[in-house]
Amino acid sequence: MTDQEKIEFLAEKVMGWHKHWPHPDYSADWVDKESGHAAYADWNPLLSISDAWMVVEKINSRLLWFHIECANGVEWSAKVFTARFDGEECKHVASAETAPLAICNAAISAVGGKP
């Protein structure tokens, strides 16, 4: 997936947004499907930790949870777990040079995509 494809996948499949063009001369906005309110035109969880954290919060609302760490001081790891009665189970793991990219790749994998 290209970076733009990852952003669109996360916005649509994880956040539940769709693109809306208010006017042909303007760039598209992401609009929340539930509320109908405009979300973010420049949302980029691949680069912004605050945008990536929105992805973490949305995934957590689906009864999944993240574990994020920088174990070796160079590479970040993000893991998505499911809660089970007999303990937690790690479902998806992604590593990247930055925390936002590791978060995004693990989230894409958790909702059925291939980063």
LUMDO-126480 format. One record per atom (N, C-alpha, C): x, y, z. Coordinates in steps of 0.05 Angstrom, whole numbers, padded with zeros to 5 digits, always signed. Example, Ala and Ser with C-alpha at 12.3 -4.5 7.8 and 13.67 -1.06 7.14 Angstrom:
2
+00264-00114+00156;+00246-00090+00156;+00264-00066+00156;+00257-00045+00142;+00273-00021+00143;+00258+00001+00157;
! end
This chain:
115
+00017-00024+00000;+00000+00000+00000;+00018+00025+00000;+00009+00045-00015;+00023+00070-00014;+00015+00085+00012;+00030+00106+00019;+00022+00121+00043;-00006+00132+00041;-00013+00143+00017;-00040+00154+00014;-00061+00132+00017;-00056+00108+00006;-00075+00086+00009;-00078+00078+00038;-00056+00078+00053;-00057+00072+00082;-00075+00092+00096;-00071+00118+00091;-00086+00139+00104;-00116+00135+00098;-00123+00130+00072;-00150+00127+00064;-00162+00101+00077;-00147+00080+00078;-00157+00055+00090;-00163+00059+00119;-00144+00072+00134;-00148+00077+00162;-00172+00095+00167;-00175+00116+00151;-00197+00135+00154;-00224+00121+00150;-00225+00104+00129;-00251+00091+00122;-00256+00066+00140;-00237+00049+00142;-00241+00023+00155;-00239+00024+00186;-00222+00041+00196;-00218+00043+00225;-00234+00065+00237;-00232+00089+00225;-00245+00113+00237;-00274+00115+00229;-00282+00102+00207;-00310+00103+00198;-00317+00130+00184;-00298+00141+00171;-00301+00166+00157;-00305+00162+00127;-00314+00182+00113;-00314+00181+00084;-00306+00209+00073;-00297+00209+00048;-00288+00235+00037;-00311+00251+00027;-00308+00277+00031;-00329+00296+00022;-00315+00320+00009;-00323+00327-00014;-00313+00351-00028;-00334+00373-00026;-00330+00393-00008;-00349+00414-00005;-00352+00432-00030;-00331+00433-00045;-00330+00450-00069;-00308+00440-00087;-00311+00440-00113;-00290+00429-00131;-00263+00443-00128;-00263+00468-00119;-00238+00483-00116;-00223+00477-00090;-00236+00462-00072;-00224+00456-00046;-00215+00427-00044;-00197+00422-00025;-00190+00394-00021;-00212+00379-00005;-00211+00353-00006;-00231+00337+00007;-00228+00338+00038;-00250+00336+00052;-00250+00333+00081;-00258+00304+00087;-00249+00294+00110;-00259+00269+00120;-00283+00275+00137;-00305+00261+00133;-00330+00266+00147;-00337+00241+00162;-00344+00244+00188;-00353+00222+00205;-00380+00212+00195;-00381+00186+00189;-00406+00174+00178;-00429+00175+00199;-00422+00173+00225;-00443+00173+00245;-00454+00200+00251;-00437+00220+00255;-00446+00246+00262;-00451+00265+00238;-00438+00259+00216;-00440+00276+00193;-00423+00301+00195;-00408+00304+00216;-00390+00327+00220;-00364+00323+00205;-00354+00345+00194;-00328+00344+00181;-00306+00337+00201;-00289+00319+00194;-00267+00311+00212;-00243+00328+00205;-00224+00317+00190;-00199+00330+00186;-00191+00329+00156;-00184+00351+00145;-00175+00352+00117;-00146+00342+00115;-00130+00349+00135;-00101+00342+00133;-00093+00320+00153;-00111+00302+00159;-00106+00281+00178;-00086+00262+00166;-00064+00256+00182;-00043+00239+00172;-00031+00223+00195;-00043+00200+00202;-00033+00184+00224;-00005+00171+00219;+00004+00171+00194;+00030+00160+00189;+00053+00178+00199;+00047+00204+00201;+00067+00223+00210;+00061+00236+00236;+00036+00239+00243;+00028+00253+00267;+00021+00234+00290;+00034+00236+00312;+00028+00218+00335;+00000+00224+00346;-00009+00248+00345;-00036+00254+00355;-00057+00242+00337;-00052+00242+00310;-00071+00229+00292;-00069+00198+00295;-00045+00188+00299;-00042+00159+00303;-00056+00150+00329;-00055+00168+00349;-00068+00161+00375;-00098+00159+00372;-00109+00174+00353;-00138+00172+00347;-00144+00144+00337;-00126+00132+00321;-00129+00105+00311;-00128+00085+00335;-00109+00089+00353;-00107+00072+00377;-00134+00073+00393;-00144+00097+00397;-00169+00100+00413;-00192+00086+00399;-00194+00088+00372;-00215+00076+00358;-00213+00045+00359;-00189+00035+00355;-00185+00006+00357;-00192-00004+00385;-00184+00011+00406;-00190+00004+00433;-00220+00003+00438;-00235+00020+00424;-00264+00020+00428;-00277-00005+00416;-00262-00021+00401;-00272-00046+00389;-00264-00070+00406;-00257-00066+00431;-00249-00087+00449;-00223-00100+00441;-00207-00085+00427;-00179-00093+00421;-00162-00072+00436;-00137-00079+00441;-00119-00059+00453;-00091-00061+00442;-00078-00039+00444;-00051-00036+00434;-00030-00038+00456;-00007-00048+00448;+00017-00046+00465;+00038-00034+00446;+00050-00012+00454;+00069+00002+00437;+00095+00005+00453;+00118-00001+00440;+00143+00001+00454;+00166+00007+00435;+00187+00018+00445;+00212+00021+00430;+00233+00006+00446;+00235-00019+00440;+00252-00037+00456;+00281-00033+00452;+00290-00028+00428;+00319-00027+00423;+00329+00002+00418;+00311+00022+00423;+00319+00049+00419;+00320+00059+00391;+00314+00041+00372;+00314+00048+00344;+00288+00043+00330;+00277+00019+00335;+00253+00010+00321;+00229+00008+00340;+00206+00018+00331;+00181+00017+00347;+00166-00008+00340;+00152-00019+00359;+00135-00042+00355;+00107-00036+00366;+00087-00043+00350;+00059-00040+00359;+00046-00068+00357;+00032-00075+00378;+00018-00101+00378;-00011-00096+00384;-00029-00110+00370;-00057-00108+00376;-00066-00135+00388;-00078-00133+00411;-00087-00156+00426;-00118-00158+00427;-00128-00182+00429;-00156-00186+00435;-00158-00195+00464;-00178-00187+00478;-00183-00196+00506;-00199-00222+00505;-00189-00242+00518;-00204-00267+00520;-00206-00275+00549;-00225-00292+00555;-00230-00300+00583;-00206-00315+00594;-00191-00329+00577;-00168-00345+00587;-00142-00329+00583;-00143-00303+00580;-00120-00286+00577;-00120-00272+00550;-00100-00255+00546;-00100-00240+00521;-00085-00255+00500;-00092-00248+00475;-00080-00261+00452;-00070-00240+00433;-00044-00241+00426;-00033-00222+00407;-00041-00230+00379;-00054-00212+00365;-00064-00218+00338;-00047-00206+00316;-00037-00182+00320;-00024-00168+00299;+00000-00152+00310;+00023-00155+00297;+00047-00142+00305;+00059-00127+00281;+00068-00103+00286;+00081-00087+00265;+00105-00072+00277;+00126-00070+00262;+00149-00055+00271;+00155-00034+00249;+00165-00011+00258;+00172+00011+00240;+00192+00030+00253;+00202+00048+00238;+00221+00067+00248;+00209+00088+00266;+00182+00092+00264;+00168+00112+00281;+00144+00099+00294;+00136+00110+00317;+00113+00099+00331;+00087+00102+00314;+00083+00126+00301;+00058+00128+00285;+00056+00107+00263;+00078+00102+00249;+00078+00082+00228;+00073+00054+00238;+00085+00047+00261;+00081+00021+00273;+00051+00018+00281;+00040+00039+00293;+00012+00038+00301;-00006+00034+00276;-00001+00049+00255;-00017+00047+00231;-00016+00020+00218;+00008+00009+00216;+00011-00017+00204;-00003-00039+00220;-00001-00038+00246;-00015-00057+00263;-00045-00054+00261;-00055-00030+00260;-00083-00025+00257;-00094-00034+00231;-00079-00029+00209;-00088-00039+00183;-00090-00069+00183;-00070-00082+00194;-00071-00112+00196;-00094-00121+00213;-00100-00107+00235;-00121-00115+00253;-00149-00114+00241;-00153-00097+00221;-00179-00095+00209;-00179-00108+00181;-00160-00125+00175;-00161-00141+00151;-00146-00131+00127;-00130-00110+00130;-00114-00100+00108;-00086-00112+00108;-00071-00105+00087;-00043-00113+00086;-00026-00088+00082;-00012-00080+00104;+00004-00056+00102;+00027-00059+00084;
! end
